[in-house]
């Protein structure tokens, strides 16, 4: 808009100068200050190109000036935008982390819920290759007395008969502490789960699988067999006296992933406490070894 106005103004000025020159030329002819057609034409031509050059030069100068002004305005706007962005971030950070009012707490809770639900968990699920990268242990079926401080040798002596009847040997529990969970885990523990190809699973490892129940089951593999080109898994809970029907034949597609390590013990109680009253009396409270 500015450039259009400037162009029209310069054009009007140029036309005015040409008209003024023509009038001046006529007056000079009348008083015989200029003689001959060639002289008159040459002067008119030179003056005309002089005016055109002046208009072009003036327009270029004005455009440069306008560009500098526009640049300054743009820089000011950008600085103002950056300043506004910084102020918005400061207000957001204060409300999220430093504001101890009821509004601040409510905002923080909502923000972290949205972040964990729609950003953190989808990203973690993509990275681990499973739909359930973090799992809270909800039962006592894998409990060992003493949990993370339990003595595996003492535990094995108490449960050796059960595993011998299932053709599971002590060596199936030996190996990496992270992969075999030889100390088990207990109610409220949070486990880290990764996706894994069924053919890479071994006896003694912990898997989490669907079992037509509200929540998946996390138990130890005690047998792997192949039927019609497909692997069939069988598991048991370390703290159970025997197998449940749902875990005797677990298909490949029912496996969600393998438990790799215990992220943190007992923290899952923050969720379980709200559902504990719905469980049968025999399943309530802290775990005890059978």
Helices and strands as residue ranges (DSSP letters): H 2-30, H 37-93, I 94-98, H 102-115, I 116-120, H 121-128, E 134-136, G 147-149, H 152-165, G 170-172, H 177-180, E 190-194, G 198-200, E 206-209, E 217-227, E 230-236, G 245-247, E 250-251, G 252-254, E 255-264, H 269-272, G 276-278, G 281-283
